[in-house]
Amino acid sequence: MRREYAASNATACVGKGNTMIDKLLHTREVKALKQLLAGCRAVVLTCHVRPDGDAIGSTLGLAHLLSGMGVRAKVVTPDQPPRMLEFMPGYNDIVPFTRYQEYGRQLVADADLIIGCDFNQWSRLSELADVVSAAKAHKVIIDHHENPDADVDLLISYPDMSSTCELVFRLIAAMGYYDEMDLNCATALCTGIITDTRNLSVNTKHIDLYQILVELLEKGVDKSLILKETLDTKSEDALRLTSFALCERLTVYKEHRAAVVWLGRDDLSRYRYEKGDTEGLVNQALSLRGVVYAIFLREDEDEVRLSMRSIGNFPVSHICSDHFSGGGHLQAAGGQFKGNVHECIAELERIMPEYDEEMKKAVDRLTAEGYILRL
């Protein structure tokens, strides 16, 4: 890993009126990022394949900030962002590489700086990865996932952040650009924070995250709109698909305190699945009383995509990294399985006993905190 700017010494991250002060960011990283931004004319921002609210929020947020500062900033995503995010300012200006390959290649080639948000290795860019890796521009990754592994000029990685958007806000404030943040930028960042924390119900390790939200709202952000569009609204097909999955494709493994919900290719076709339609389904399985971890399986053409969530610090990231070529956060991770969905379920059933001791530790932690875990 090439990292020209080593971390050293914490810096204060200052928002409006010096209210946003913490010592979470490294001084040299903040200065290095500001130096790189000061010398660039054209920036490409990108994120992981199958982008979510945090990926699109962090890239669009930075794009709005930089555009307001006179920099040509374009968001190039590996594939089409989900339609549930089309309310976000700048959504229609995003360049999905799967649709506009030549234009995307040209933007990357012309950039002086490429900033990757919300991923920790280039493979997460799918077919765009080789294009970005071959570019001569300086490269920066801003991310909150564990175990980063990418050859970049500047790596800004803080796995204890709730979201990449939280990290981007802190960086903007630390660089002294809070006043340059307009409503569009604030809306994008707020969207990422809300979606990755399920409206501040998970991943809120730092108490001043609530202050960050206040400062974003003071920019004029319509939080109700974000909640409605991202968490509280589904198409008719998506609602029927979710209902079908929970009624017909949900299995609870009581002895392991696990829940698995799955959808095969025929199911997805029947309900005219679109990207984003299954968002939050794994959390609904996790909401079952007594369940410590939940797994959602979606069968694609040649593989199964896994999404895992847990409570009580049960390490679903270990399951993903150990068995499914994936990873992520301790309690929110993903992976993939080469085969069909039934083979994947059989593999999960085979390995679940390996994690029963961790499950019992999670139960003990949750019980000590007062949670009721009867099944």
C-alpha positions in Angstrom: 0.0 0.0 0.0 1.4 3.4 -1.0 0.7 6.0 1.6 2.7 9.1 1.3 1.0 10.9 4.2 1.3 8.9 7.4 -1.1 9.5 10.2 0.2 11.6 13.1 -1.3 13.9 15.7 -5.0 14.5 16.0 -6.6 17.6 14.9 -9.7 19.5 16.0 -12.6 19.2 13.6 -14.4 22.5 13.8 -17.9 23.2 12.4 -20.1 26.2 12.8 -19.3 28.4 15.7 -16.6 26.0 17.0 -19.3 23.6 18.1 -18.0 20.6 16.2 -14.8 19.9 18.0 -13.3 16.5 18.3 -9.9 14.8 18.1 -10.7 11.9 15.8 -8.9 13.0 12.6 -5.2 13.0 12.0 -3.7 16.4 11.2 -1.4 15.2 8.4 -4.3 13.5 6.6 -6.5 16.7 6.8 -3.6 18.9 5.5 -2.7 16.4 2.8 -6.3 16.3 1.5 -6.6 20.0 1.6 -3.3 20.3 -0.3 -4.5 17.9 -3.0 -7.8 19.7 -3.4 -6.1 23.1 -3.7 -4.1 22.0 -6.7 -6.7 20.3 -8.8 -8.9 21.4 -11.7 -10.9 18.3 -12.4 -12.0 15.7 -9.8 -13.7 12.3 -10.3 -15.5 10.9 -7.3 -16.5 7.2 -7.3 -17.9 4.6 -4.9 -18.5 0.9 -4.7 -20.6 -1.2 -7.0 -24.4 -1.4 -6.1 -24.1 2.0 -4.3 -26.2 2.8 -1.3 -27.1 6.0 0.4 -23.8 6.5 2.1 -21.8 5.8 -1.1 -23.9 8.2 -3.2 -24.2 10.7 -0.4 -20.4 11.0 0.2 -19.6 11.3 -3.5 -22.3 13.8 -4.3 -21.6 15.7 -1.1 -18.0 16.3 -2.1 -19.0 17.0 -5.7 -21.3 19.8 -4.6 -18.7 21.2 -2.3 -16.0 21.2 -4.9 -18.2 22.5 -7.7 -19.1 25.4 -5.5 -15.4 26.1 -5.1 -14.8 26.2 -8.9 -13.6 22.7 -9.4 -15.0 20.5 -12.1 -16.3 17.6 -10.1 -18.1 14.5 -11.6 -19.4 11.4 -9.9 -18.7 8.2 -11.9 -20.3 5.1 -10.3 -19.6 1.5 -11.4 -23.2 0.9 -12.1 -26.7 2.6 -11.9 -27.5 4.0 -8.5 -30.9 2.9 -7.0 -33.9 4.9 -7.9 -34.9 5.5 -4.3 -32.0 8.1 -4.3 -33.2 10.1 -7.3 -34.6 12.8 -5.0 -31.0 13.8 -4.2 -29.6 16.9 -5.8 -27.2 15.9 -8.5 -28.5 12.4 -9.0 -29.3 13.0 -12.7 -25.7 14.1 -13.3 -24.1 10.9 -12.0 -22.3 8.9 -14.7 -22.9 5.1 -14.4 -20.0 3.4 -16.0 -22.1 0.4 -17.2 -24.1 2.8 -19.3 -21.5 5.4 -20.4 -18.2 3.7 -20.6 -16.5 5.9 -23.0 -17.6 9.1 -21.2 -16.6 7.6 -17.9 -13.1 6.6 -19.2 -12.6 10.1 -20.5 -13.6 11.8 -17.2 -11.2 9.5 -15.3 -8.4 10.2 -17.8 -8.8 13.9 -17.6 -9.0 14.1 -13.8 -6.1 15.4 -11.7 -7.6 13.8 -8.6 -9.7 10.7 -8.1 -11.5 10.3 -4.7 -13.0 6.9 -3.9 -15.7 6.9 -1.1 -17.2 4.1 1.0 -15.0 1.2 -0.2 -11.7 -0.2 1.0 -10.3 -2.0 -2.1 -10.3 -1.3 -5.8 -12.1 -4.6 -6.6 -15.3 -3.0 -5.1 -15.4 -0.8 -8.3 -16.1 -3.9 -10.5 -15.3 -3.1 -14.2 -14.4 0.5 -13.3 -11.5 -0.7 -11.1 -8.9 -1.2 -13.9 -9.8 2.2 -15.4 -9.2 4.0 -12.1 -6.1 2.0 -11.2 -4.5 2.8 -14.5 -5.2 6.6 -14.3 -2.3 8.9 -13.7 -4.2 11.2 -11.3 -3.5 11.3 -7.6 -5.8 8.9 -5.8 -7.5 9.2 -2.4 -9.8 6.8 -0.5 -12.2 8.1 2.2 -13.8 5.2 4.0 -15.2 3.7 7.2 -14.8 -0.1 6.5 -12.3 -2.4 8.2 -9.0 -3.7 6.7 -8.4 -1.3 3.9 -6.2 -2.6 1.1 -5.6 -0.3 -1.8 -2.6 1.4 -3.5 -3.4 5.1 -3.1 -1.6 8.4 -2.4 -3.8 9.2 0.6 -5.9 6.8 2.7 -8.3 8.2 5.2 -9.9 5.3 6.9 -11.9 5.4 10.2 -13.8 2.2 10.8 -15.4 3.6 14.0 -17.3 6.2 12.0 -21.0 5.6 11.5 -20.7 6.3 7.8 -18.4 7.7 5.2 -20.7 10.8 5.1 -19.9 11.4 8.8 -16.2 11.2 8.0 -16.6 13.5 5.0 -18.5 16.1 7.2 -15.7 16.0 9.7 -13.1 16.4 6.9 -14.9 19.4 5.4 -15.1 21.1 8.8 -11.5 20.3 9.7 -10.3 21.8 6.4 -12.1 25.0 7.2 -14.8 24.5 4.4 -17.9 24.4 6.6 -19.1 27.7 5.3 -18.6 26.5 1.7 -21.1 23.6 2.3 -24.4 24.5 0.6 -27.8 22.9 1.0 -27.1 20.3 -1.8 -23.9 19.2 -0.1 -25.6 19.0 3.3 -28.6 17.0 1.9 -26.2 14.4 0.4 -24.2 14.0 3.6 -27.4 13.8 5.7 -28.8 11.1 3.4 -25.7 8.9 3.9 -25.8 9.3 7.7 -29.5 8.6 8.0 -29.4 5.5 5.7 -26.2 4.0 7.2 -27.5 4.5 10.8 -31.1 3.7 10.1 -32.0 7.2 11.3 -29.5 7.1 14.2 -30.6 3.8 15.6 -27.4 1.9 14.9 -23.6 2.6 14.5 -23.7 5.8 16.5 -20.5 5.4 18.5 -19.6 9.1 18.6 -22.1 11.2 20.6 -21.3 14.3 18.6 -22.9 12.6 15.5 -26.1 14.2 16.8 -24.4 17.6 16.7 -23.3 16.9 13.1 -27.0 16.2 12.3 -28.0 19.5 13.9 -25.5 21.4 11.9 -26.7 19.8 8.7 -30.3 20.6 9.5 -29.3 24.2 10.1 -28.1 24.3 6.5 -31.8 23.7 5.6 -31.8 20.0 5.1 -35.3 18.4 4.9 -34.9 15.4 7.1 -38.5 14.3 6.6 -38.0 14.1 2.9 -34.9 11.9 3.3 -36.6 9.6 5.7 -39.7 9.3 3.4 -37.7 8.6 0.2 -35.1 6.2 1.7 -36.6 4.4 4.6 -40.4 4.8 4.5 -41.3 4.5 0.8 -41.5 1.4 -1.5 -43.0 0.7 -4.9 -45.9 -1.7 -5.0 -43.7 -4.4 -6.5 -41.0 -3.8 -3.8 -43.6 -4.0 -1.0 -45.1 -7.3 -2.4 -41.5 -8.7 -2.8 -40.7 -7.8 0.8 -43.9 -9.4 2.0 -43.3 -12.5 0.0 -39.8 -12.9 1.3 -40.8 -12.5 4.9 -43.8 -14.9 4.5 -42.3 -17.6 2.3 -38.5 -17.3 2.4 -37.7 -16.7 6.1 -36.2 -19.4 8.3 -35.3 -18.9 12.0 -32.6 -21.2 13.4 -33.4 -20.9 17.1 -30.5 -23.0 18.3 -28.1 -20.5 16.6 -30.3 -17.4 17.2 -30.0 -16.7 13.5 -32.5 -15.8 10.8 -32.0 -16.3 7.1 -34.3 -14.7 4.4 -33.6 -15.3 0.7 -34.9 -14.6 -2.7 -34.2 -16.6 -5.8 -33.9 -15.3 -9.4 -37.5 -16.5 -10.2 -38.8 -14.6 -7.1 -37.0 -11.4 -8.2 -38.3 -11.7 -11.8 -41.9 -12.4 -10.6 -42.0 -9.2 -8.6 -40.0 -7.1 -11.2 -37.1 -6.5 -8.9 -35.2 -3.2 -9.2 -32.0 -2.2 -7.4 -32.9 -1.0 -3.9 -36.1 -3.0 -3.6 -34.7 -5.3 -0.9 -33.1 -2.5 1.0 -33.7 -3.0 4.8 -34.9 -6.6 4.4 -32.1 -8.0 6.4 -32.9 -5.6 9.2 -36.5 -6.8 9.3 -35.2 -10.3 9.9 -32.9 -9.0 12.6 -35.9 -7.4 14.3 -37.2 -10.8 15.4 -37.0 -11.0 19.2 -34.2 -13.3 20.3 -32.3 -13.2 17.0 -28.7 -12.2 17.3 -27.8 -12.2 13.6 -29.7 -12.1 10.3 -28.6 -13.0 6.8 -30.3 -11.9 3.5 -29.5 -13.9 0.3 -30.2 -12.6 -3.2 -29.5 -14.9 -6.1 -27.9 -13.3 -9.1 -27.1 -15.0 -12.4 -23.9 -16.7 -11.4 -23.6 -16.1 -7.6 -25.5 -15.3 -4.4 -25.0 -11.9 -2.7 -25.1 -12.0 1.1 -25.9 -9.2 3.5 -25.5 -9.7 7.2 -26.5 -7.7 10.3 -26.1 -8.4 14.0 -26.5 -7.1 17.5 -24.5 -7.5 20.7 -21.2 -7.2 18.8 -21.7 -10.6 17.1 -19.0 -10.6 14.4 -20.8 -11.1 11.1 -17.8 -9.6 9.4 -15.9 -12.7 10.4 -18.4 -15.0 8.8 -18.2 -13.0 5.6 -14.4 -12.8 5.5 -13.9 -16.5 6.6 -16.4 -18.1 4.2 -17.8 -15.7 1.6 -14.9 -13.6 0.2 -16.3 -10.5 1.9 -16.2 -8.3 5.0 -17.3 -5.0 6.3 -18.1 -3.8 9.8 -18.4 -6.1 12.8 -22.2 -5.9 12.9 -22.8 -5.1 9.2 -21.1 -7.0 6.4 -21.5 -8.7 3.1 -20.1 -11.3 0.8 -20.7 -13.6 -2.2 -21.1 -17.3 -2.8 -20.4 -19.0 -6.1 -23.4 -21.3 -6.7 -27.2 -21.2 -6.3 -29.2 -20.0 -3.3 -30.0 -23.5 -2.0 -26.3 -24.4 -2.0 -25.5 -21.2 -0.1 -28.2 -22.0 2.5 -26.7 -25.4 2.9 -23.2 -23.9 3.5 -24.6 -21.5 6.0 -26.3 -24.3 7.9 -22.9 -26.2 7.9 -20.9 -23.3 9.4 -23.4 -21.8 11.9 -22.2 -24.1 14.7 -18.7 -22.6 14.3 -20.1 -19.3 15.6 -22.3 -20.5 18.5 -19.7 -19.5 21.1 -19.6 -16.0 19.7 -23.4 -16.0 19.7 -23.5 -17.0 23.4 -21.1 -14.2 24.2 -23.4 -11.7 22.4 -26.4 -13.0 24.3 -24.6 -12.6 27.6 -23.7 -9.0 26.7 -27.2 -8.1 25.6 -28.7 -9.8 28.7 -26.4 -7.8 30.9 -27.6 -4.6 29.2 -31.3 -5.5 29.9 -32.4 -6.8 26.5 -35.2 -9.5 26.5 -34.0 -12.3 24.2 -36.5 -15.0 24.6 -37.4 -16.7 21.2 
